[in-house]
Each structure stands twice: as structure tokens, then as C-alpha cells.
Amino acid sequence: MPVAWDGAEARIVEGHRSAFLHGAAVGDALAVLTPGWTAGSPAPLVLPAG
């Protein structure tokens, strides 16, 4: 799930859908949302290298 990350919090990028690449392009990171995840629960982030 593409997210905008400010160093303290990550928020899901608006307009995300499967095969919608805009969210991935404008997001700062990807959140790994596992089955059973609920809003407000922690989720691991995948940050770009560099």
C-alpha cells in the first residue's frame, strides 16, 4: 500500500487501487498490510534505498 511518510507517521496515499501506479509514484514508502490489519495498527514500511 503506498504511503506518505513524514518520519513520524505514515498515511495511506489517496486514490490507491490495484494496478493504479500513481499512488506508488507519489508515495514515500510502501506499507505491508497483512490480513487482519486494522486502521491505526502498526505496519512495516518498505523505504526506498538512497
TILUMZA-757331 format. One record per residue (C-alpha): x, y, z; residue in three letters; residue number from 0. Coordinates in nm, 4 decimals, always signed. Layout:
+----------+----------+----------+--------+------+
|       xx |       yy |       zz | koltor | tigu |
+----------+----------+----------+--------+------+
|        X |        Y |        Z |    Ala |  NUM |
...
+----------+----------+----------+--------+------+
% end
This chain:
+----------+----------+----------+--------+------+
|       xx |       yy |       zz | koltor | tigu |
+----------+----------+----------+--------+------+
|  +0.0000 |  +0.0000 |  +0.0000 |    Met |    0 |
|  +0.1617 |  +0.3336 |  -0.0991 |    Pro |    1 |
|  +0.2008 |  +0.5759 |  +0.1915 |    Val |    2 |
|  +0.3249 |  +0.9295 |  +0.2512 |    Ala |    3 |
|  +0.5781 |  +0.9166 |  +0.5368 |    Trp |    4 |
|  +0.6935 |  +1.2219 |  +0.7314 |    Asp |    5 |
|  +0.9411 |  +1.0419 |  +0.9571 |    Gly |    6 |
|  +0.6929 |  +1.0035 |  +1.2412 |    Ala |    7 |
|  +0.3730 |  +0.8847 |  +1.0728 |    Glu |    8 |
|  +0.2716 |  +0.7170 |  +0.7511 |    Ala |    9 |
|  -0.0612 |  +0.7890 |  +0.5861 |    Arg |   10 |
|  -0.2138 |  +0.5906 |  +0.3007 |    Ile |   11 |
|  -0.1912 |  +0.7805 |  -0.0291 |    Val |   12 |
|  -0.5346 |  +0.8766 |  -0.1632 |    Glu |   13 |
|  -0.6632 |  +0.7194 |  -0.4822 |    Gly |   14 |
|  -0.4999 |  +0.3773 |  -0.4423 |    His |   15 |
|  -0.6432 |  +0.0772 |  -0.6248 |    Arg |   16 |
|  -0.4927 |  -0.2380 |  -0.7661 |    Ser |   17 |
|  -0.2864 |  -0.1613 |  -1.0781 |    Ala |   18 |
|  -0.3023 |  +0.2133 |  -1.0005 |    Phe |   19 |
|  +0.0599 |  +0.3250 |  -1.0251 |    Leu |   20 |
|  +0.0072 |  +0.6919 |  -0.9364 |    His |   21 |
|  -0.0053 |  +0.6140 |  -0.5637 |    Gly |   22 |
|  +0.3198 |  +0.4186 |  -0.5837 |    Ala |   23 |
|  +0.4828 |  +0.7014 |  -0.7801 |    Ala |   24 |
|  +0.3896 |  +0.9789 |  -0.5346 |    Val |   25 |
|  +0.4239 |  +0.7777 |  -0.2132 |    Gly |   26 |
|  +0.7343 |  +0.7932 |  +0.0023 |    Asp |   27 |
|  +0.7225 |  +0.4274 |  +0.1052 |    Ala |   28 |
|  +0.5129 |  +0.1136 |  +0.0878 |    Leu |   29 |
|  +0.3288 |  -0.0264 |  +0.3894 |    Ala |   30 |
|  +0.2943 |  -0.4022 |  +0.4223 |    Val |   31 |
|  -0.0660 |  -0.4603 |  +0.5340 |    Leu |   32 |
|  -0.1184 |  -0.8175 |  +0.6440 |    Thr |   33 |
|  -0.4548 |  -0.9963 |  +0.6564 |    Pro |   34 |
|  -0.6436 |  -0.8766 |  +0.9616 |    Gly |   35 |
|  -0.4710 |  -0.5363 |  +0.9683 |    Trp |   36 |
|  -0.6954 |  -0.2574 |  +1.1008 |    Thr |   37 |
|  -0.6670 |  +0.1188 |  +1.0635 |    Ala |   38 |
|  -0.4379 |  +0.2646 |  +1.3262 |    Gly |   39 |
|  -0.2469 |  -0.0610 |  +1.3782 |    Ser |   40 |
|  +0.1288 |  -0.0615 |  +1.3120 |    Pro |   41 |
|  +0.2535 |  -0.1963 |  +0.9801 |    Ala |   42 |
|  +0.6089 |  -0.2483 |  +0.8490 |    Pro |   43 |
|  +0.7306 |  +0.0068 |  +0.5929 |    Leu |   44 |
|  +0.9437 |  -0.0608 |  +0.2881 |    Val |   45 |
|  +1.1526 |  +0.2534 |  +0.2315 |    Leu |   46 |
|  +1.3359 |  +0.3327 |  -0.0918 |    Pro |   47 |
|  +1.7145 |  +0.2990 |  -0.0892 |    Ala |   48 |
|  +1.9131 |  +0.6146 |  -0.1026 |    Gly |   49 |
+----------+----------+----------+--------+------+
% end
